[in-house]
Amino acid sequence: MYMYDDFDAAFVRGRVAEFRDQVARRLDGTLSEAEFLPIRLKNGLYLQLHAYMLRIAVPYGTLDSRKMRQLAYIADRWDKGYGHFTTRTNIQFNWPKLKDVPDILDALADVDMHAIQTSGNCIRNVTADHFAGAAADEIEDPRPTAELLRQWSTDHPEFAWLGRKFKIAVIASEHDRAVLKSHDIGVRIVRGVADEPGYEIFVGGGLGRTPMVAKQIRSFLPKAHLLPYLESILQVYNLQGRRDNKYKARIKILVHETGIDRFRELVETRFQEKLPQFNGVNQKILRRIEGSFVPPAFEAAQPMPPVLGAGLQSWIDTNVAAHRLDHYGIVTVSLKGIGETPGDASSDQMRLLADLAEEYAHDELRVSHEQNIVLPHVPRRHLPAIYDRLKAAGLATANIGLISDIIACPGMDYCALATARSIPVAQQIAERFHELGLEHEIGPMKIKISGCINACGHHHVGHIGILGLDRAGVENYQITLGGDGTETTVIGERAGPGFSYDEIVPAIERIVSAYLDVRTDPEETFIECFRRVGMTPFKEALYPPEEARSNAA
């Protein structure tokens, strides 16, 4: 993984010192809250419903044991003993005191971490495939490219005050594990006609108030041209994007209103002007960065002990994915225990994950956009030992990709923007289907919940999406069906009128019952079934005739 050099370390320490002075001036009243707002946002600090919230960057989701233990230390010393992992692979602490934030940032800098550009109208934390470097289907590790983009975008003077936040993701396989097409820019590593690696570029994706799927702007871009090309996209957006209305200030609106063909012309014209200015610097920096991403010293194949017990086998079946080496596995640790808050991990659990990574997994961890933790390189012979230790810590839930593996934003329990609760809905759905014993019969299912229109819970691309809204002071939950956040990205269709807080879990149960009734065989997944039969049987299950009339009234 990438290690800070002297420049990185000095830069981060300088930002901490600068922010320490700014916090002091806010506390003594020299800075008003209005003046402090853009400053704190650039350093990852929000003011939420009950307290400040600090969002810490985990670039492309990569951690090691030292970093994870420091996060546990921060949780214990300055928060309430836990952290919340997010859909941008960051971690949030929900209870820091303003006076302590500079000390937290100093503690982060001790382990090469920071909170820079995790908020504000700038280029946010760059994300990547959480199986990067381990997946059997990738062309190459996408993290060096993601790190290149992180370095290029950090404190870039031209893009520090964009019209709105800007998000970039990088993958290197046909299978999309990073929701690539929901990003402002999506970068996929591909091979050209001469088998040389390059990039396929997508632009104009995004969820939120106006969900859109990104469009391809370049089918192949040589690797040496990445920075000038992305800089050209950003410059066109920065100059021509809307600034009169924050809801229309995203690049997706500009691409939609301009049209992808005309937008491509504008970018290509700017790109030809910019290309000579870079003079190969893209490749020089990338080659240096690639040296930091050397694969671990994989062990030779050794016999795996016999799998004993149904619990262990179920966990292996659901939580362990194929590695590019047959005698290794990719372990996803679920942060979605039945009835627990999706994405939360206690300090003790963080320390256990750090121990497991150090002892069994070449000291690597990843945060997934699905709010789970990944051990990307695990010799399969260690799976029983890992399972036993996870089980003792309440982290061995065998539900990855199943109905209780729910993405949920913090919702109205924490967020000042939320209009409805998300966490209790996720907990109740998980508990209900656990009671029914149907999880494995249902099979793969992506439920995603957002507590407001900003869609931090990615509800638009859930097989079942749930959006919580305020209707005259009462929580109301809209349901969308058929969304997909993979390489076949689709925005879900709204099913119809919303449901009250008390009605939403029974409504999900009716959807699942309809699916089990109409699927052709047990191997047909929910999303396959929906694509085959369409909305009608699910809408009929959700809104029986008499209930439909009542809702319409």
C-alpha positions as CSV (number, residue, x, y, z in Angstrom):
1,M,0.0,0.0,0.0
2,Y,1.1,3.6,-0.5
3,M,3.3,5.1,2.2
4,Y,3.6,8.8,2.8
5,D,6.9,10.4,1.6
6,D,8.4,13.6,3.3
7,F,6.2,15.8,1.1
8,D,3.0,14.0,2.1
9,A,3.8,14.1,5.8
10,A,4.7,17.8,5.8
11,F,1.6,18.7,3.8
12,V,-0.7,16.9,6.2
13,R,1.0,18.2,9.3
14,G,0.8,21.7,7.8
15,R,-3.0,21.4,7.2
16,V,-3.4,20.2,10.8
17,A,-1.6,23.1,12.2
18,E,-3.6,25.5,10.0
19,F,-6.8,24.0,11.1
20,R,-5.8,24.0,14.8
21,D,-5.4,27.8,14.5
22,Q,-8.8,28.1,12.7
23,V,-10.5,26.0,15.5
24,A,-9.0,28.2,18.1
25,R,-10.3,31.3,16.4
26,R,-13.8,29.7,16.1
27,L,-13.8,28.9,19.8
28,D,-12.7,32.4,20.9
29,G,-15.3,33.9,18.6
30,T,-12.9,35.5,16.1
31,L,-14.5,33.4,13.4
32,S,-18.2,33.2,13.1
33,E,-19.9,29.9,12.2
34,A,-20.7,31.2,8.7
35,E,-17.0,32.0,8.2
36,F,-15.9,28.7,9.8
37,L,-18.3,26.5,7.7
38,P,-16.3,26.2,4.5
39,I,-13.1,25.8,6.4
40,R,-14.3,22.9,8.5
41,L,-16.0,21.2,5.6
42,K,-12.6,21.1,3.7
43,N,-11.3,19.3,6.8
44,G,-14.1,16.8,7.0
45,L,-15.9,18.3,9.9
46,Y,-19.8,18.5,9.8
47,L,-22.2,19.9,12.4
48,Q,-24.9,17.3,12.8
49,L,-28.1,17.0,14.8
50,H,-26.5,16.3,18.2
51,A,-22.8,17.1,17.8
52,Y,-20.0,17.5,15.3
53,M,-19.2,14.6,13.0
54,L,-15.7,14.0,11.6
55,R,-15.3,12.1,8.4
56,I,-11.9,10.5,7.9
57,A,-10.6,9.6,4.5
58,V,-9.7,6.0,3.6
59,P,-8.5,6.4,0.1
60,Y,-9.7,3.6,-2.2
61,G,-10.7,1.8,1.0
62,T,-7.2,0.5,1.9
63,L,-6.0,0.2,5.5
64,D,-3.4,-1.8,7.5
65,S,-3.4,-2.9,11.1
66,R,-1.6,0.2,12.3
67,K,-4.2,2.5,10.8
68,M,-7.2,0.4,12.0
69,R,-5.8,0.3,15.6
70,Q,-5.4,4.1,15.5
71,L,-9.0,4.4,14.5
72,A,-9.9,2.3,17.5
73,Y,-7.8,4.5,19.7
74,I,-9.5,7.6,18.4
75,A,-12.9,6.0,19.0
76,D,-12.1,5.3,22.6
77,R,-10.3,8.6,23.5
78,W,-12.3,11.2,21.7
79,D,-15.6,9.5,20.7
80,K,-18.0,6.9,22.2
81,G,-16.1,3.8,21.4
82,Y,-17.2,3.1,17.9
83,G,-17.0,4.4,14.3
84,H,-19.3,4.2,11.3
85,F,-18.0,3.0,7.9
86,T,-19.6,4.7,4.9
87,T,-20.5,4.1,1.3
88,R,-17.5,6.2,0.2
89,T,-15.2,3.8,2.1
90,N,-14.6,6.5,4.8
91,I,-15.1,6.2,8.5
92,Q,-17.2,8.8,10.5
93,F,-17.0,9.6,14.2
94,N,-20.2,11.1,15.4
95,W,-19.4,12.6,18.8
96,P,-16.1,14.5,18.7
97,K,-15.8,17.9,20.6
98,L,-14.6,20.8,18.4
99,K,-11.7,21.5,20.8
100,D,-10.4,17.9,20.3
101,V,-10.6,17.8,16.5
102,P,-7.0,19.1,15.9
103,D,-5.7,16.5,18.3
104,I,-7.6,13.8,16.4
105,L,-6.2,15.0,13.1
106,D,-2.7,14.9,14.6
107,A,-3.3,11.3,15.7
108,L,-4.4,10.5,12.2
109,A,-1.2,12.1,10.7
110,D,0.8,9.8,13.0
111,V,-0.4,6.9,10.8
112,D,-0.5,8.6,7.4
113,M,-4.2,9.5,7.5
114,H,-6.2,12.7,7.3
115,A,-9.7,14.1,6.7
116,I,-8.9,16.4,3.8
117,Q,-11.6,16.8,1.1
118,T,-14.0,14.3,2.7
119,S,-16.6,17.0,2.4
120,G,-17.1,20.4,0.6
121,N,-17.5,21.2,-3.1
122,C,-14.2,19.6,-4.2
123,I,-13.0,16.3,-5.5
124,R,-13.9,13.8,-2.7
125,N,-12.2,10.6,-1.5
126,V,-11.3,8.5,-4.6
127,T,-12.8,5.0,-4.3
128,A,-12.0,1.7,-6.0
129,D,-12.9,-2.0,-6.1
130,H,-12.7,-3.3,-2.6
131,F,-11.3,-6.6,-4.0
132,A,-8.5,-4.6,-5.8
133,G,-5.2,-6.5,-6.0
134,A,-6.9,-9.8,-5.1
135,A,-9.7,-10.3,-7.6
136,A,-9.2,-13.0,-10.2
137,D,-11.0,-11.0,-12.9
138,E,-9.0,-7.7,-12.8
139,I,-6.6,-6.6,-15.5
140,E,-4.3,-5.0,-12.9
141,D,-4.5,-3.4,-9.4
142,P,-6.6,-0.2,-9.9
143,R,-5.3,1.3,-6.6
144,P,-2.1,2.9,-8.1
145,T,-4.4,4.8,-10.6
146,A,-6.7,5.8,-7.7
147,E,-3.6,7.0,-5.7
148,L,-2.5,9.0,-8.7
149,L,-5.9,10.7,-8.8
150,R,-5.8,11.3,-5.1
151,Q,-2.5,13.1,-5.3
152,W,-3.5,15.1,-8.4
153,S,-6.8,16.2,-6.8
154,T,-5.7,17.0,-3.3
155,D,-5.6,20.8,-2.8
156,H,-5.8,21.3,-6.5
157,P,-6.3,25.1,-6.6
158,E,-8.5,25.1,-9.6
159,F,-10.9,22.5,-8.3
160,A,-11.1,23.5,-4.6
161,W,-14.4,25.4,-5.0
162,L,-16.4,23.5,-7.6
163,G,-20.1,24.1,-8.0
164,R,-20.8,20.9,-6.1
165,K,-19.1,17.9,-4.6
166,F,-17.3,15.7,-7.2
167,K,-16.7,11.9,-7.0
168,I,-14.4,9.6,-8.9
169,A,-14.1,5.8,-8.8
170,V,-11.6,3.4,-10.4
171,I,-12.0,-0.3,-11.3
172,A,-10.0,-2.8,-13.4
173,S,-12.5,-5.6,-14.2
174,E,-15.6,-6.1,-16.3
175,H,-17.5,-6.8,-13.0
176,D,-18.2,-3.5,-11.3
177,R,-17.8,-3.7,-7.5
178,A,-17.5,0.1,-7.0
179,V,-20.8,1.4,-8.4
180,L,-18.7,3.1,-11.1
181,K,-21.5,4.6,-13.2
182,S,-23.0,6.5,-10.2
183,H,-19.9,8.7,-10.1
184,D,-19.2,12.0,-11.7
185,I,-16.2,10.3,-13.4
186,G,-15.8,6.6,-13.6
187,V,-12.4,5.1,-14.7
188,R,-12.2,1.5,-15.8
189,I,-8.8,0.0,-16.7
190,V,-9.2,-1.9,-20.0
191,R,-6.9,-3.3,-22.8
192,G,-6.6,-1.7,-26.2
193,V,-6.3,-3.3,-29.6
194,A,-2.6,-4.1,-29.0
195,D,-3.4,-5.5,-25.6
196,E,-1.9,-2.5,-23.9
197,P,-3.6,-1.3,-20.7
198,G,-5.5,2.0,-20.8
199,Y,-8.7,3.6,-19.6
200,E,-12.4,3.6,-20.5
201,I,-13.9,6.8,-19.1
202,F,-17.5,7.5,-18.0
203,V,-18.9,10.9,-17.0
204,G,-22.1,12.3,-15.6
205,G,-23.3,9.7,-13.2
206,G,-24.8,10.5,-9.8
207,L,-27.6,9.6,-7.4
208,G,-29.4,12.1,-5.1
209,R,-32.2,14.4,-6.2
210,T,-31.7,13.6,-10.0
211,P,-30.3,10.1,-10.4
212,M,-28.4,9.5,-13.6
213,V,-26.2,6.7,-15.0
214,A,-22.8,7.9,-16.3
215,K,-22.2,7.8,-20.0
216,Q,-19.1,6.6,-21.8
217,I,-17.1,9.6,-23.1
218,R,-14.0,7.7,-24.1
219,S,-13.8,3.9,-25.0
220,F,-10.0,3.9,-24.7
221,L,-7.5,6.5,-23.3
222,P,-3.8,5.7,-23.1
223,K,-2.6,5.5,-19.6
224,A,-0.2,8.5,-20.1
225,H,-3.1,10.8,-20.9
226,L,-5.3,10.2,-17.8
227,L,-4.5,13.4,-15.9
228,P,-4.8,15.9,-18.8
229,Y,-8.0,14.2,-19.9
230,L,-9.6,14.3,-16.4
231,E,-8.4,17.8,-15.9
232,S,-10.1,18.7,-19.2
233,I,-13.4,17.2,-18.0
234,L,-13.1,19.2,-14.7
235,Q,-12.3,22.4,-16.5
236,V,-15.3,22.1,-18.9
237,Y,-17.5,21.4,-15.9
238,N,-16.1,24.2,-13.7
239,L,-16.5,26.8,-16.5
240,Q,-19.9,25.7,-17.9
241,G,-21.7,24.0,-15.0
242,R,-24.6,25.6,-13.2
243,R,-23.9,27.7,-10.1
244,D,-27.2,29.5,-9.8
245,N,-29.0,26.4,-8.3
246,K,-27.1,23.9,-6.1
247,Y,-29.5,21.2,-7.1
248,K,-28.5,21.6,-10.7
249,A,-24.8,22.2,-10.2
250,R,-23.6,18.6,-10.6
251,I,-21.8,17.5,-13.8
252,K,-24.6,15.1,-14.5
253,I,-26.9,18.0,-15.2
254,L,-24.4,19.7,-17.5
255,V,-23.8,16.4,-19.5
256,H,-27.6,15.9,-19.7
257,E,-28.4,19.4,-20.8
258,T,-25.4,19.7,-23.2
259,G,-25.7,16.1,-24.6
260,I,-22.8,13.6,-24.3
261,D,-21.7,14.2,-27.9
262,R,-21.3,18.0,-27.5
263,F,-19.8,17.6,-24.1
264,R,-17.2,15.1,-25.6
265,E,-16.3,17.7,-28.2
266,L,-15.7,20.4,-25.6
267,V,-13.5,18.0,-23.5
268,E,-11.5,16.8,-26.5
269,T,-10.8,20.3,-27.6
270,R,-9.6,21.3,-24.2
271,F,-7.6,18.0,-23.9
272,Q,-5.6,18.7,-27.1
273,E,-4.6,22.1,-25.5
274,K,-3.7,20.5,-22.2
275,L,-1.8,17.4,-23.3
276,P,1.5,19.1,-24.1
277,Q,1.5,20.8,-20.7
278,F,1.8,17.5,-18.9
279,N,4.7,16.1,-21.0
280,G,4.5,12.6,-19.6
281,V,4.3,13.5,-15.9
282,N,1.3,11.2,-15.6
283,Q,3.4,8.1,-16.3
284,K,6.4,9.3,-14.2
285,I,4.3,9.7,-11.1
286,L,2.3,6.5,-11.8
287,R,5.4,4.4,-12.1
288,R,6.7,5.7,-8.7
289,I,3.3,5.0,-7.1
290,E,3.1,1.5,-8.5
291,G,6.3,0.7,-6.6
292,S,4.2,1.1,-3.4
293,F,1.7,-1.6,-4.4
294,V,3.9,-4.7,-4.5
295,P,1.8,-7.8,-4.0
296,P,2.4,-9.5,-0.6
297,A,4.7,-12.5,-0.3
298,F,2.0,-15.1,-0.9
299,E,2.6,-18.4,0.9
300,A,2.8,-21.7,-1.0
301,A,-0.4,-23.9,-1.1
302,Q,-0.9,-25.9,2.1
303,P,-3.7,-28.3,3.0
304,M,-6.8,-26.7,4.5
305,P,-8.1,-28.3,7.6
306,P,-11.5,-30.0,7.3
307,V,-14.5,-27.7,7.5
308,L,-16.4,-28.7,10.6
309,G,-19.8,-27.3,11.5
310,A,-22.7,-25.9,9.5
311,G,-22.0,-22.4,10.8
312,L,-18.4,-22.3,9.4
313,Q,-19.5,-23.7,6.0
314,S,-22.3,-21.2,5.7
315,W,-19.9,-18.4,6.5
316,I,-17.4,-19.6,3.9
317,D,-20.2,-20.0,1.3
318,T,-21.4,-16.4,1.7
319,N,-18.5,-14.4,3.0
320,V,-15.5,-15.8,1.2
321,A,-15.0,-14.9,-2.5
322,A,-12.6,-16.4,-5.0
323,H,-9.0,-15.0,-4.9
324,R,-6.7,-14.9,-7.9
325,L,-4.8,-17.7,-6.2
326,D,-6.8,-20.9,-5.6
327,H,-5.4,-21.5,-2.1
328,Y,-6.4,-18.0,-1.0
329,G,-9.7,-16.4,-0.4
330,I,-11.1,-12.9,0.0
331,V,-12.9,-12.6,3.3
332,T,-15.7,-10.0,3.7
333,V,-16.5,-9.4,7.4
334,S,-20.1,-8.4,7.8
335,L,-20.8,-5.2,9.8
336,K,-24.5,-6.1,9.5
337,G,-25.1,-8.3,12.4
338,I,-28.8,-9.0,12.8
339,G,-30.4,-6.1,14.6
340,E,-27.2,-4.0,14.6
341,T,-26.5,-0.7,13.0
342,P,-25.2,-1.2,9.4
343,G,-21.6,-0.1,9.1
344,D,-20.8,0.4,12.8
345,A,-17.8,-1.2,14.4
346,S,-16.7,-0.9,18.0
347,S,-13.2,-0.1,19.0
348,D,-12.7,-3.7,20.2
349,Q,-14.0,-5.0,16.9
350,M,-11.6,-2.7,15.0
351,R,-8.7,-4.0,17.1
352,L,-9.7,-7.6,16.4
353,L,-9.8,-6.9,12.6
354,A,-6.4,-5.3,12.9
355,D,-5.1,-8.4,14.7
356,L,-6.6,-10.8,12.1
357,A,-5.1,-8.8,9.2
358,E,-1.7,-8.8,10.8
359,E,-1.8,-12.5,11.8
360,Y,-3.5,-14.1,8.8
361,A,-3.9,-11.7,5.9
362,H,-0.6,-10.0,5.0
363,D,-1.6,-7.0,7.1
364,E,-4.2,-5.7,4.6
365,L,-7.7,-4.5,5.1
366,R,-10.3,-2.8,2.9
367,V,-13.4,-0.9,3.6
368,S,-16.1,-1.7,1.0
369,H,-18.7,0.8,-0.3
370,E,-21.2,-1.7,1.1
371,Q,-20.1,-0.8,4.6
372,N,-18.3,-4.0,5.4
373,I,-14.6,-4.8,6.0
374,V,-12.6,-7.0,3.7
375,L,-9.5,-9.1,4.3
376,P,-8.3,-9.4,0.7
377,H,-5.5,-12.0,1.0
378,V,-6.3,-14.9,3.3
379,P,-4.8,-18.4,3.0
380,R,-7.8,-20.7,3.0
381,R,-6.2,-22.8,5.7
382,H,-6.7,-20.0,8.1
383,L,-10.5,-19.6,7.5
384,P,-11.6,-21.8,10.5
385,A,-9.4,-19.8,12.9
386,I,-10.6,-16.5,11.5
387,Y,-14.2,-17.6,11.8
388,D,-13.9,-18.7,15.4
389,R,-12.4,-15.3,16.4
390,L,-15.0,-13.3,14.5
391,K,-17.8,-15.4,16.0
392,A,-16.5,-14.6,19.5
393,A,-16.6,-10.9,18.6
394,G,-20.1,-10.9,17.0
395,L,-18.6,-10.4,13.5
396,A,-19.3,-13.8,11.9
397,T,-22.7,-13.1,10.4
398,A,-23.0,-15.2,7.2
399,N,-25.0,-12.7,5.2
400,I,-22.9,-11.0,2.5
401,G,-25.1,-10.2,-0.5
402,L,-28.2,-11.5,1.3
403,I,-31.3,-9.5,2.4
404,S,-29.8,-8.5,5.8
405,D,-26.6,-7.1,4.3
406,I,-28.3,-3.7,4.0
407,I,-26.7,-0.4,3.1
408,A,-28.1,2.3,5.2
409,C,-27.1,5.9,5.8
410,P,-27.2,7.3,9.4
411,G,-30.6,8.9,8.7
412,M,-32.4,11.0,11.2
413,D,-30.7,9.4,14.2
414,Y,-27.6,11.5,13.3
415,C,-27.8,13.5,10.1
416,A,-29.0,17.1,10.0
417,L,-30.1,16.7,6.4
418,A,-32.2,13.5,7.0
419,T,-36.0,13.6,6.8
420,A,-36.6,10.0,8.1
421,R,-34.9,7.2,10.0
422,S,-32.8,4.6,8.1
423,I,-31.1,2.6,10.8
424,P,-34.2,1.2,12.6
425,V,-35.8,0.3,9.3
426,A,-32.6,-1.7,8.3
427,Q,-32.5,-3.4,11.7
428,Q,-36.2,-4.4,11.6
429,I,-36.0,-5.8,8.1
430,A,-32.9,-7.9,9.1
431,E,-34.6,-9.1,12.3
432,R,-37.9,-10.0,10.5
433,F,-36.3,-12.2,7.8
434,H,-34.0,-13.8,10.3
435,E,-37.2,-14.7,12.3
436,L,-38.7,-16.1,9.1
437,G,-35.5,-18.1,8.3
438,L,-35.8,-17.1,4.7
439,E,-32.4,-15.4,4.0
440,H,-30.8,-18.2,2.1
441,E,-34.0,-19.2,0.4
442,I,-34.3,-15.7,-1.0
443,G,-30.7,-15.6,-2.1
444,P,-28.8,-12.6,-3.4
445,M,-30.7,-9.4,-2.7
446,K,-29.5,-5.8,-2.4
447,I,-31.6,-3.6,-0.1
448,K,-30.4,0.0,0.2
449,I,-31.9,2.7,2.4
450,S,-31.5,6.5,2.4
451,G,-33.0,8.8,5.0
452,C,-33.3,11.7,2.5
453,I,-33.1,12.6,-1.2
454,N,-29.3,13.0,-1.1
455,A,-29.2,9.2,-1.4
456,C,-26.1,8.4,0.7
457,G,-27.6,4.9,1.1
458,H,-27.6,4.4,-2.7
459,H,-31.3,3.5,-2.7
460,H,-31.6,4.3,-6.4
461,V,-29.4,1.3,-7.3
462,G,-30.8,-1.2,-4.8
463,H,-32.7,-4.3,-6.0
464,I,-35.1,-2.9,-3.4
465,G,-34.5,0.8,-2.7
466,I,-36.1,2.6,0.3
467,L,-36.2,6.4,0.4
468,G,-37.4,8.0,3.7
469,L,-39.1,11.4,3.3
470,D,-41.1,13.8,5.4
471,R,-44.8,14.1,4.6
472,A,-46.4,16.8,6.7
473,G,-44.2,15.9,9.7
474,V,-44.7,12.1,9.3
475,E,-42.1,9.7,8.0
476,N,-43.0,8.2,4.6
477,Y,-41.0,5.6,2.8
478,Q,-41.0,5.3,-1.0
479,I,-40.0,2.0,-2.6
480,T,-38.1,1.5,-5.8
481,L,-37.5,-1.9,-7.5
482,G,-35.1,-3.2,-10.0
483,G,-32.1,-0.9,-9.4
484,D,-28.6,-2.2,-10.0
485,G,-25.2,-0.8,-9.0
486,T,-23.0,-3.2,-11.0
487,E,-21.7,-3.1,-14.6
488,T,-25.4,-3.2,-15.8
489,T,-26.3,-0.1,-13.8
490,V,-30.0,0.8,-13.7
491,I,-31.9,3.3,-11.7
492,G,-34.8,1.6,-9.9
493,E,-38.5,2.2,-10.7
494,R,-40.7,3.8,-8.1
495,A,-43.4,1.3,-7.2
496,G,-46.1,3.7,-6.2
497,P,-47.3,5.6,-3.1
498,G,-45.1,5.5,0.0
499,F,-45.6,3.7,3.3
500,S,-45.6,4.8,6.9
501,Y,-42.8,3.8,9.3
502,D,-45.0,1.0,10.7
503,E,-46.0,-0.2,7.2
504,I,-42.6,-0.4,5.5
505,V,-41.3,-3.7,6.9
506,P,-44.6,-5.5,6.0
507,A,-44.4,-4.0,2.6
508,I,-40.9,-5.4,2.0
509,E,-42.2,-8.8,3.2
510,R,-45.0,-8.7,0.6
511,I,-42.4,-7.9,-2.2
512,V,-40.3,-10.9,-1.1
513,S,-43.3,-13.2,-0.9
514,A,-44.3,-12.1,-4.5
515,Y,-40.8,-12.9,-5.7
516,L,-40.8,-16.4,-4.1
517,D,-44.2,-17.0,-5.8
518,V,-43.2,-15.9,-9.3
519,R,-39.6,-17.0,-9.7
520,T,-39.1,-19.9,-12.1
521,D,-36.7,-21.8,-9.9
522,P,-34.6,-21.4,-6.8
523,E,-31.6,-20.3,-8.8
524,E,-33.4,-17.3,-10.3
525,T,-32.3,-14.2,-8.3
526,F,-34.6,-11.4,-7.4
527,I,-33.1,-9.0,-9.9
528,E,-33.3,-11.6,-12.7
529,C,-36.9,-12.3,-11.8
530,F,-37.8,-8.6,-11.8
531,R,-36.2,-8.1,-15.2
532,R,-38.2,-11.1,-16.5
533,V,-41.7,-10.3,-15.1
534,G,-41.5,-6.5,-14.6
535,M,-43.1,-4.4,-11.9
536,T,-46.7,-5.7,-12.2
537,P,-46.7,-8.7,-9.7
538,F,-44.8,-6.7,-7.1
539,K,-47.1,-3.7,-7.5
540,E,-50.1,-5.9,-7.1
541,A,-48.6,-7.4,-3.9
542,L,-47.7,-4.0,-2.5
543,Y,-51.1,-2.4,-3.4
544,P,-54.1,-4.7,-3.3
545,P,-57.1,-3.1,-5.0
546,E,-58.8,-1.8,-1.9
547,E,-55.5,-0.5,-0.4
548,A,-54.6,1.2,-3.7
549,R,-57.9,3.1,-3.6
550,S,-57.2,4.1,0.0
551,N,-53.7,5.3,-0.8
552,A,-54.9,7.3,-3.9
553,A,-57.5,9.0,-1.7
